[in-house]
């Protein structure tokens, strides 16, 4: 009985991987920019990701600490222009911070 359950689980995982691979190949990420890759090409290059954000002093720290009054137009443009992978390197909860940043940038009239 245990082998049957294991076979079913492996089969389901295999089908899921194939479906995800096909959807990724056919749809791609045309609307999302990809992060700069490391030399091996497997993971995003954190130094390239952080270089853009470092151009604006205290931008990332203002977002992390919730000092939304310190966020300027350049900060919004740079951070919201980062690929999703890079945003995840800079912020621990990337979806939360991206939403907060978008709302703040809209409130100050940037986007």
DSSP file (Angstrom, degrees, kcal/mol; ACC not computed):
  #  RESIDUE AA STRUCTURE BP1 BP2  ACC     N-H-->O    O-->H-N    N-H-->O    O-->H-N    TCO  KAPPA ALPHA  PHI   PSI    X-CA   Y-CA   Z-CA
    1    1 A X     >        0   0    0      0, 0.0     4,-1.8     0, 0.0     5,-0.2   0.000 360.0 360.0 360.0 -40.9    0.0    0.0    0.0
    2    2 A X  H  >  +     0   0    0      1,-0.2     4,-2.0     2,-0.2     5,-0.1   0.848 360.0  53.4 -64.1 -34.6    2.8    2.4    0.9
    3    3 A X  H  > S+     0   0    0      2,-0.2     4,-2.5     1,-0.2    -1,-0.2   0.882 105.9  53.5 -68.2 -37.0    4.5    1.9   -2.5
    4    4 A X  H  > S+     0   0    0      2,-0.2     4,-2.3     1,-0.2    -2,-0.2   0.912 109.4  47.8 -63.7 -42.6    1.2    2.7   -4.3
    5    5 A X  H  X S+     0   0    0     -4,-1.8     4,-2.4     1,-0.2    -1,-0.2   0.906 111.8  50.4 -64.1 -41.6    0.9    6.0   -2.5
    6    6 A X  H  X S+     0   0    0     -4,-2.0     4,-2.4     2,-0.2    -2,-0.2   0.908 110.5  49.4 -64.2 -41.8    4.5    6.9   -3.2
    7    7 A X  H  X S+     0   0    0     -4,-2.5     4,-2.5     2,-0.2    -2,-0.2   0.902 110.8  49.9 -63.7 -41.5    4.0    6.1   -6.9
    8    8 A X  H  X S+     0   0    0     -4,-2.3     4,-2.6     2,-0.2    -2,-0.2   0.926 111.7  48.2 -63.3 -44.2    0.9    8.3   -7.0
    9    9 A X  H  X S+     0   0    0     -4,-2.4     4,-2.5     2,-0.2    -2,-0.2   0.913 112.7  47.8 -62.9 -43.7    2.8   11.2   -5.3
   10   10 A X  H  X S+     0   0    0     -4,-2.4     4,-2.3     2,-0.2    -1,-0.2   0.901 112.3  50.3 -64.5 -40.4    5.7   10.9   -7.7
   11   11 A X  H  X S+     0   0    0     -4,-2.5     4,-2.4     2,-0.2    -2,-0.2   0.919 111.0  48.3 -63.4 -44.5    3.4   10.7  -10.7
   12   12 A X  H  X S+     0   0    0     -4,-2.6     4,-2.4     1,-0.2    -2,-0.2   0.925 112.4  48.5 -63.1 -44.8    1.5   13.8   -9.5
   13   13 A X  H  X S+     0   0    0     -4,-2.5     4,-2.3     2,-0.2    -1,-0.2   0.895 110.9  51.1 -62.8 -40.0    4.7   15.7   -9.0
   14   14 A X  H  X S+     0   0    0     -4,-2.3     4,-2.3     2,-0.2    -2,-0.2   0.924 110.8  47.9 -63.4 -44.7    6.0   14.7  -12.4
   15   15 A X  H  X S+     0   0    0     -4,-2.4     4,-2.6     1,-0.2    -2,-0.2   0.902 111.3  51.3 -62.5 -41.2    2.9   15.9  -14.1
   16   16 A X  H  X S+     0   0    0     -4,-2.4     4,-2.6     2,-0.2     5,-0.2   0.908 109.9  49.0 -63.6 -41.8    3.0   19.2  -12.2
   17   17 A X  H  X S+     0   0    0     -4,-2.3     4,-2.4     2,-0.2    -1,-0.2   0.915 112.2  48.5 -64.1 -42.4    6.6   19.8  -13.2
   18   18 A X  H  X S+     0   0    0     -4,-2.3     4,-2.6     2,-0.2    -2,-0.2   0.924 112.5  48.2 -64.1 -44.3    5.8   19.1  -16.9
   19   19 A X  H  X S+     0   0    0     -4,-2.6     4,-2.6     1,-0.2     5,-0.2   0.926 113.1  47.5 -63.2 -44.5    2.8   21.4  -16.8
   20   20 A X  H  X S+     0   0    0     -4,-2.6     4,-2.1     1,-0.2    -1,-0.2   0.891 112.2  50.5 -63.9 -38.6    4.8   24.2  -15.2
   21   21 A X  H  X S+     0   0    0     -4,-2.4     4,-2.2    -5,-0.2    -2,-0.2   0.919 112.1  46.7 -65.3 -43.4    7.6   23.7  -17.7
   22   22 A X  H  X S+     0   0    0     -4,-2.6     4,-2.5     2,-0.2     5,-0.3   0.911 112.9  48.4 -65.8 -42.4    5.2   23.8  -20.7
   23   23 A X  H  X>S+     0   0    0     -4,-2.6     4,-2.4     1,-0.2     5,-0.8   0.878 112.6  49.2 -67.0 -35.2    3.4   26.9  -19.4
   24   24 A X  H  X5S+     0   0    0     -4,-2.1     4,-0.9    -5,-0.2    -1,-0.2   0.886 113.3  46.8 -69.0 -38.9    6.7   28.7  -18.7
   25   25 A X  H  <5S+     0   0    0     -4,-2.2    -2,-0.2    -5,-0.2    -1,-0.2   0.878 119.4  38.5 -70.6 -38.0    8.0   27.8  -22.2
   26   26 A X  H  <5S+     0   0    0     -4,-2.5    -2,-0.2    -5,-0.2    -3,-0.2   0.903 130.7  25.6 -82.8 -41.7    4.8   28.8  -24.0
   27   27 A X  H ><5S+     0   0    0     -4,-2.4     3,-0.7    -5,-0.3    -3,-0.2   0.870  88.2 178.4 -89.0 -41.1    3.9   31.9  -22.0
   28   28 A X  T 3<< -     0   0    0     -4,-0.9     3,-0.2    -5,-0.8    -3,-0.1  -0.150  49.1 -74.1  67.2-168.3    7.3   32.9  -20.7
   29   29 A X  T >  S+     0   0    0      1,-0.1     3,-0.8     3,-0.1    -1,-0.2  -0.404  71.8 145.4-119.6  52.1    7.8   36.0  -18.6
   30   30 A X  T <  S+     0   0    0     -3,-0.7    -1,-0.1     1,-0.3    -2,-0.1   0.821  74.6  45.6 -63.0 -31.6    7.4   38.6  -21.3
   31   31 A X  T 3  S+     0   0    0     -3,-0.2     2,-0.5     2,-0.1    -1,-0.3   0.605 107.8  65.0 -89.0 -10.6    5.8   41.1  -19.0
   32   32 A X  S <  S-     0   0    0     -3,-0.8     2,-0.2    51,-0.0    -3,-0.1  -0.943  80.8-130.5-114.3 130.8    8.3   40.6  -16.2
   33   33 A X        -     0   0    0     -2,-0.5    51,-0.6    49,-0.1    52,-0.3  -0.542  25.2-126.0 -74.4 142.5   11.9   41.5  -16.5
   34   34 A X        -     0   0    0     -2,-0.2    49,-0.1    49,-0.1     3,-0.1  -0.627  24.7-109.9 -88.4 149.0   14.3   38.8  -15.4
   35   35 A X        -     0   0    0     -2,-0.3     2,-0.1     1,-0.1    -1,-0.1  -0.381  43.1 -88.2 -72.4 152.4   16.9   39.5  -12.8
   36   36 A X        -     0   0    0      9,-0.2     9,-3.5     1,-0.1     2,-0.2  -0.432  52.0-132.1 -59.5 134.2   20.6   39.6  -13.8
   37   37 A X  B     -A   44   0A   0      7,-0.3     7,-0.2    -2,-0.1    -1,-0.1  -0.548  10.3-114.1 -93.2 154.8   21.9   36.1  -13.5
   38   38 A X    >   -     0   0    0      5,-2.5     3,-1.0    -2,-0.2    -1,-0.1  -0.205  44.4 -90.9 -72.8 175.3   25.1   34.9  -11.9
   39   39 A X  T 3  S+     0   0    0      1,-0.3    -1,-0.1     2,-0.1    -2,-0.1   0.837 130.2  51.5 -61.2 -33.7   27.9   33.4  -14.0
   40   40 A X  T 3  S-     0   0    0      3,-0.1    -1,-0.3     1,-0.0    -3,-0.0   0.700 105.0-134.3 -75.8 -18.8   26.4   29.9  -13.6
   41   41 A X  S <  S+     0   0    0     -3,-1.0    -2,-0.1     2,-0.2     3,-0.1   0.577  78.3  99.9  79.7  10.4   23.0   31.2  -14.7
   42   42 A X  S    S+     0   0    0      1,-0.2     2,-0.3     2,-0.1    -3,-0.0   0.845  80.3  30.2 -96.2 -38.7   21.0   29.5  -11.9
   43   43 A X  S    S-     0   0    0      1,-0.0    -5,-2.5     0, 0.0    -2,-0.2  -0.841  89.4 -94.0-121.8 155.7   20.5   32.3   -9.4
   44   44 A X  B     -A   37   0A   0     -2,-0.3     2,-0.9    -7,-0.2    -7,-0.3  -0.371  41.0-114.6 -64.5 148.7   20.0   36.0   -9.6
   45   45 A X     >  -     0   0    0     -9,-3.5     4,-1.8     1,-0.2     3,-0.3  -0.768  24.7-160.9 -86.2 107.7   23.2   38.0   -9.1
   46   46 A X  H  > S+     0   0    0     -2,-0.9     4,-2.4     1,-0.2     5,-0.2   0.826  86.1  57.6 -63.2 -31.8   22.6   40.0   -5.9
   47   47 A X  H  > S+     0   0    0      1,-0.2     4,-1.6     2,-0.2    -1,-0.2   0.908 108.0  46.0 -66.9 -40.2   25.3   42.5   -6.6
   48   48 A X  H  > S+     0   0    0     -3,-0.3     4,-0.9     2,-0.2    -1,-0.2   0.874 113.6  50.6 -67.5 -36.7   23.8   43.6   -9.8
   49   49 A X  H  X S+     0   0    0     -4,-1.8     4,-0.8     1,-0.2     3,-0.3   0.916 113.3  43.7 -66.4 -42.8   20.4   43.7   -8.2
   50   50 A X  H  X S+     0   0    0     -4,-2.4     4,-2.0     1,-0.2    -1,-0.2   0.760  98.9  73.2 -76.5 -25.3   21.5   45.9   -5.3
   51   51 A X  H  X S+     0   0    0     -4,-1.6     4,-0.5     1,-0.2    -1,-0.2   0.893  97.3  48.4 -58.5 -42.1   23.6   48.2   -7.5
   52   52 A X  H >< S+     0   0    0     -4,-0.9     3,-1.1    -3,-0.3     4,-0.3   0.927 112.3  47.9 -63.9 -44.8   20.5   49.9   -8.9
   53   53 A X  H >< S+     0   0    0     -4,-0.8     3,-1.0     1,-0.3     7,-0.3   0.805 103.5  61.8 -68.4 -29.3   18.9   50.4   -5.5
   54   54 A X  H 3< S+     0   0    0     -4,-2.0    -1,-0.3     1,-0.2    -2,-0.2   0.630  84.1  79.5 -72.8 -12.8   22.1   51.8   -4.0
   55   55 A X  T << S+     0   0    0     -3,-1.1     2,-0.7    -4,-0.5    -1,-0.2   0.824  90.7  55.7 -64.2 -30.3   22.0   54.8   -6.5
   56   56 A X  S X  S-     0   0    0     -3,-1.0     3,-1.5    -4,-0.3     4,-0.4  -0.909  95.5-127.6-105.2 111.9   19.4   56.5   -4.3
   57   57 A X  T 3  S-     0   0    0     -2,-0.7    -2,-0.1     1,-0.2    -3,-0.1  -0.317  84.6  -1.7 -62.7 138.4   20.7   56.9   -0.8
   58   58 A X  T 3> S+     0   0    0      1,-0.1     4,-1.8    -4,-0.1    -1,-0.2   0.558  94.1 122.2  62.6  12.3   18.4   55.6    2.0
   59   59 A X  H <> S+     0   0    0     -3,-1.5     4,-1.7    -6,-0.3     5,-0.2   0.968  76.3  39.7 -67.9 -53.3   15.7   54.6   -0.5
   60   60 A X  H  > S+     0   0    0     -4,-0.4     4,-2.6    -7,-0.3     5,-0.2   0.902 116.3  51.5 -64.6 -41.7   15.6   50.9    0.5
   61   61 A X  H  > S+     0   0    0      1,-0.2     4,-2.4     2,-0.2     6,-0.3   0.875 106.5  54.5 -65.0 -36.6   16.0   51.7    4.2
   62   62 A X  H  X>S+     0   0    0     -4,-1.8     5,-2.1     2,-0.2     4,-0.6   0.903 112.0  44.2 -63.4 -40.3   13.1   54.2    4.1
   63   63 A X  H ><5S+     0   0    0     -4,-1.7     3,-0.7     3,-0.2    -2,-0.2   0.927 113.7  49.8 -69.7 -44.6   10.8   51.5    2.6
   64   64 A X  H 3<5S+     0   0    0     -4,-2.6    -2,-0.2     1,-0.2    -1,-0.2   0.874 115.2  43.3 -62.0 -37.9   12.0   48.8    5.0
   65   65 A X  H 3<5S-     0   0    0     -4,-2.4    -1,-0.2    -5,-0.2    -2,-0.2   0.525 113.4-116.2 -87.8  -5.9   11.4   51.1    8.0
   66   66 A X  T <<5 +     0   0    0     -3,-0.7     2,-1.9    -4,-0.6    -3,-0.2   0.689  63.5 147.6  80.4  18.3    8.1   52.4    6.8
   67   67 A X    > < +     0   0    0     -5,-2.1     3,-1.5    -6,-0.3     4,-0.3  -0.554  12.9 165.9 -84.2  74.3    9.3   56.0    6.4
   68   68 A X  G >   +     0   0    0     -2,-1.9     3,-1.0     1,-0.3    -1,-0.2   0.728  66.7  65.6 -68.2 -21.4    7.0   56.6    3.5
   69   69 A X  G 3  S+     0   0    0      1,-0.2    -1,-0.3    -3,-0.2    -2,-0.1   0.725  97.6  56.7 -71.5 -19.4    7.5   60.4    3.7
   70   70 A X  G <  S+     0   0    0     -3,-1.5     2,-0.5    -8,-0.1    -1,-0.2   0.492  81.8 105.8 -88.5  -3.8   11.2   59.9    2.8
   71   71 A X    <   -     0   0    0     -3,-1.0     2,-0.2    -4,-0.3   -12,-0.0  -0.662  53.2-170.2 -82.2 125.7   10.4   58.1   -0.4
   72   72 A X     >  -     0   0    0     -2,-0.5     4,-2.0     1,-0.0     5,-0.2  -0.531  38.2 -94.7-108.6 175.0   11.0   60.3   -3.5
   73   73 A X  H  > S+     0   0    0      1,-0.2     4,-2.4     2,-0.2     5,-0.2   0.895 122.8  52.3 -58.3 -44.6   10.2   60.0   -7.1
   74   74 A X  H  > S+     0   0    0      1,-0.2     4,-2.6     2,-0.2     5,-0.2   0.885 107.5  53.4 -61.4 -38.4   13.6   58.5   -8.0
   75   75 A X  H  > S+     0   0    0      2,-0.2     4,-2.6     1,-0.2     5,-0.3   0.926 109.8  47.3 -62.6 -46.0   13.2   55.9   -5.3
   76   76 A X  H  X S+     0   0    0     -4,-2.0     4,-2.4     1,-0.2     5,-0.3   0.929 113.3  48.2 -61.0 -45.8    9.8   54.8   -6.7
   77   77 A X  H  X S+     0   0    0     -4,-2.4     4,-0.9     2,-0.2    -2,-0.2   0.928 115.8  43.0 -63.6 -45.9   11.1   54.6  -10.3
   78   78 A X  H  < S+     0   0    0     -4,-2.6     4,-0.5    -5,-0.2     3,-0.3   0.959 118.8  41.9 -66.5 -51.3   14.2   52.6   -9.4
   79   79 A X  H >< S+     0   0    0     -4,-2.6     3,-1.0     1,-0.2    -2,-0.2   0.900 116.1  46.5 -68.8 -41.6   12.5   50.1   -7.0
   80   80 A X  H 3< S+     0   0    0     -4,-2.4    -1,-0.2    -5,-0.3    -2,-0.2   0.682 109.0  58.1 -75.5 -14.3    9.4   49.5   -8.9
   81   81 A X  T 3< S+     0   0    0     -4,-0.9    -1,-0.2    -3,-0.3    -2,-0.2   0.542  84.1 105.6 -87.0  -8.1   11.5   49.0  -12.0
   82   82 A X  S <  S-     0   0    0     -3,-1.0   -49,-0.1    -4,-0.5   -47,-0.1  -0.434  81.0-105.3 -70.6 144.2   13.5   46.2  -10.5
   83   83 A X     >  -     0   0    0    -49,-0.1     4,-2.3     1,-0.1     3,-0.2  -0.292  33.4-108.0 -61.8 157.1   12.7   42.7  -11.6
   84   84 A X  H  > S+     0   0    0    -51,-0.6     4,-1.8     1,-0.2     5,-0.1   0.851 118.7  55.0 -58.1 -37.9   10.7   40.5   -9.2
   85   85 A X  H  > S+     0   0    0    -52,-0.3     4,-1.0     1,-0.2    -1,-0.2   0.911 109.7  46.2 -64.1 -42.0   13.8   38.4   -8.3
   86   86 A X  H >> S+     0   0    0     -3,-0.2     4,-1.8     1,-0.2     3,-0.6   0.899 108.6  55.2 -67.4 -40.1   15.8   41.5   -7.4
   87   87 A X  H 3X S+     0   0    0     -4,-2.3     4,-2.1     1,-0.3    -1,-0.2   0.877 105.4  54.2 -60.2 -36.7   13.0   42.9   -5.3
   88   88 A X  H 3< S+     0   0    0     -4,-1.8    -1,-0.3     1,-0.2    -2,-0.2   0.780 105.5  53.0 -67.8 -27.4   13.0   39.7   -3.4
   89   89 A X  H << S+     0   0    0     -4,-1.0    -1,-0.2    -3,-0.6    -2,-0.2   0.871 113.6  42.4 -73.7 -37.7   16.7   40.0   -2.6
   90   90 A X  H  < S+     0   0    0     -4,-1.8     2,-0.4     1,-0.1    -2,-0.2   0.837 119.2  40.8 -78.3 -33.9   16.2   43.6   -1.2
   91   91 A X    ><  -     0   0    0     -4,-2.1     3,-0.5    -5,-0.2    -1,-0.1  -0.953  67.2-145.0-124.4 134.7   13.0   43.0    0.8
   92   92 A X  T 3  S+     0   0    0     -2,-0.4     2,-0.6     1,-0.3    -1,-0.1   0.873 102.6  34.1 -66.0 -38.2   12.2   39.9    2.9
   93   93 A X  T 3> S+     0   0    0      1,-0.2     4,-2.4     2,-0.1     3,-0.3  -0.725  76.8 177.9-115.6  79.1    8.4   40.0    2.1
   94   94 A X  H <> S+     0   0    0     -2,-0.6     4,-2.5    -3,-0.5     5,-0.2   0.821  74.6  51.3 -58.4 -38.5    8.6   41.3   -1.5
   95   95 A X  H  > S+     0   0    0      2,-0.2     4,-2.1     1,-0.2    -1,-0.2   0.916 112.0  47.1 -67.4 -41.2    4.9   41.2   -2.2
   96   96 A X  H  > S+     0   0    0     -3,-0.3     4,-2.5     2,-0.2    -2,-0.2   0.949 115.9  44.1 -62.5 -49.9    4.0   43.2    0.9
   97   97 A X  H  X S+     0   0    0     -4,-2.4     4,-2.6     1,-0.2    -2,-0.2   0.870 111.7  53.4 -67.0 -35.7    6.7   45.8    0.3
   98   98 A X  H  X S+     0   0    0     -4,-2.5     4,-2.5    -5,-0.3    -1,-0.2   0.918 111.1  46.5 -65.2 -42.0    5.9   46.1   -3.4
   99   99 A X  H  X S+     0   0    0     -4,-2.1     4,-2.5     2,-0.2     5,-0.2   0.936 113.9  47.6 -65.3 -46.1    2.2   46.7   -2.7
  100  100 A X  H  X S+     0   0    0     -4,-2.5     4,-2.5     1,-0.2    -2,-0.2   0.912 113.3  48.9 -60.6 -42.4    3.1   49.3    0.0
  101  101 A X  H  X S+     0   0    0     -4,-2.6     4,-2.7     2,-0.2    -1,-0.2   0.902 110.5  50.1 -65.8 -41.2    5.5   51.0   -2.3
  102  102 A X  H  X S+     0   0    0     -4,-2.5     4,-2.1     2,-0.2    -2,-0.2   0.920 112.2  47.7 -62.4 -43.6    3.0   51.1   -5.2
  103  103 A X  H  X S+     0   0    0     -4,-2.5     4,-2.4     2,-0.2    -2,-0.2   0.930 113.3  48.0 -63.4 -45.0    0.4   52.6   -3.0
  104  104 A X  H  X S+     0   0    0     -4,-2.5     4,-1.9     1,-0.2    -2,-0.2   0.917 111.5  49.8 -62.4 -43.6    2.8   55.2   -1.6
  105  105 A X  H  <>S+     0   0    0     -4,-2.7     5,-3.2     1,-0.2     6,-0.7   0.860 111.3  49.3 -65.7 -35.3    4.0   56.1   -5.1
  106  106 A X  H ><5S+     0   0    0     -4,-2.1     3,-1.1     5,-0.2    -1,-0.2   0.894 108.8  53.5 -68.6 -38.9    0.5   56.6   -6.3
  107  107 A X  H 3<5S+     0   0    0     -4,-2.4    -2,-0.2     1,-0.3    -1,-0.2   0.858 109.9  46.4 -65.2 -34.6   -0.4   58.7   -3.3
  108  108 A X  T 3<5S-     0   0    0     -4,-1.9    -1,-0.3    -5,-0.2    -2,-0.2   0.413 121.5-109.7 -89.9   4.7    2.5   61.1   -4.0
  109  109 A X  T < 5S+     0   0    0     -3,-1.1    -3,-0.2    -4,-0.2    -2,-0.1   0.755  83.7 117.1  84.0  26.9    1.5   61.2   -7.6
  110  110 A X      <       0   0    0     -5,-3.2    -4,-0.2    -6,-0.1    -5,-0.1   0.877 360.0 360.0 -93.8 -42.7    4.3   59.2   -9.3
  111  111 A X              0   0    0     -6,-0.7    -5,-0.2    -9,-0.2    -6,-0.1   0.378 360.0 360.0-119.7 360.0    2.4   56.3  -10.8
